[in-house]
């Protein structure tokens, strides 16, 4: 159990203090929206995959005000969310087919909860989804376009979701026995550098055989490499959506402070190894990574096997994926890791010229 001093430390963290006004303005639409162009899914990077296309159709309809800012800020994060979301949907429906019980999913710190709402909508009662955010405007977006009665929103930081709340708050009762999949999205880095304490709080909520998915921005041991990847993100990708002034303002207001709370891959592995037998890098975009962890070899292999290959131009990806970062000698993952083949929609895919 995480001690009270740690909880009080998190209450004073940047996400709830110096960053709070930025997130409220952005989530309400008062500021922070892309001023040059709206992000749009590039389905060609997903090989015109049918499952990703179906997922993205519902996903785009459920965007809130914060989502356009978010997907315009991280290179090809929109393609990754749809790649990952389609895989999670299939993973959850397979679990429902085996057990007959709704799969429980928690997306921790995901703004308007668009991913959770999309999964709940497409699950149609086969998935119960929860999201959380301390930003009131994100709650407004959630309520305005909920999508499904099987999607729930907790207005508050992740550490206020206690056992007592799960057991007594009506909307949280479906989750009182834990989650089959928990996704943490660039949230821990806004509260503290102590990943072990943060994982200590959330991992007990993952059910046996469950999976943790994290989207993390990691520090790098070589500061110049880190900064070069940041320049690539800002000067090439974000410049398509935001004016130079807006990019600079966000860097000064949020990103410079957040950098001090990021940890590198070595520290990440050390923390994850405390709780999990297996962890795999499944996506990389500059300084951003998707990490999948589990104590179940079967579950982690199944989820990864439901992902199409990473949907990102090679110049933004600095890893040969997938990369196993935690494994066991007795039952290693590496020999059995595979991506699924795209179910290409022939009518949309470009025709190949026969030579």
C-alpha positions, 0 to 999 in steps of 0.5 A: 500500500502506498503511504500517505506521504507519497499521496500528499506528494502527488497532490502537490505535483505539477499535474494538479498545480502548475499544469492545471490551468493549461489542461483546463484551458486546452480541454475547454477549447479556450486555448491549445487547439491546432491553429494550422490544421487538424490531425487526420488518420493516415490509414495507409500507415496501417496498410488500410487495415479493416479492423483499424478502419472500423475502430477509427470511424467510431474513435473520430466521432467521439473526440473531445476538445482535448483530443485534437491537441493531443494527437497533433502533439505526438508524432503518429500517436493517432495511428498508434491509438487506432492500431492499439485500440483495434488490438485491445478491442479484439483482445477484450472480445476474445476474453468475453467469448471465453468467459461470458463476462464483460472485459474490464478496461481502465484508461488512466489519465486519458483526457476525454476518455476517447479510447475508453468510450470507443472500446465501450461503444464497440464492445456493446456490453461486452466491455466495461470501460473506465477513464479518469482525469482531474480536469473538469473540462474533460468531464464535460467532453465525456458527458457530451459525447459519452457513446455508451452507458458502459463507459464511466468517468472518474473526475480526479487524479488516479490515486483517488481511485481507492478500494473504498471508492470502487466498493461504494460508488455505483458507477465504479462497481463494475470495476471492484474486482479489478481490470483485465487491461489497464492503460496508463497514458503519459500520466506518471511523468506529470506526478513524480519520478518514482515509477515503483511507487506509481506502479505499486498503486495501480498494479494490484488493480490488474486481475490475474492474467491481466495486462498493463499497457503504458504510453510513456515519454522516456528520458535518454542517457544522451541528452543531445539524442533526446533533444534531437528527437524533440526537434524532429517532433516540434520542427517537422511534425508539430509544425504541420498543426501549430504555429511556432509561437504556440509550440514555444509557449507549450514548451515553456509552460509544460514540457520543460517542467515535465522533462524533470519527471521523466525517467529513462528506459533502464529505470523503467525496466527496473520498476516494471521488473519489480511487478512483471515477468514480461515486458515488450516495447511495441511502438516508438516515436522519437522519445515516446514508447508503448510498453506492454507488460504482464505476468501471463505469457499467454495474455501478452503474446495474444495482445501483441499478436493482435497488433498490426505492425507499427504505423509510423514512418521509419525516420521517427522510429529508433527501435527494431520492434517488437523489443523484449525488455523483460523476459524469463529464461524458462518461458521466453517470449521472443521466439513467439512474438509476431504482428498480425497481418493487415486485413487490407481493404483492397478498394482503398489500397493503391494498385500495384503496377505490374512490371 
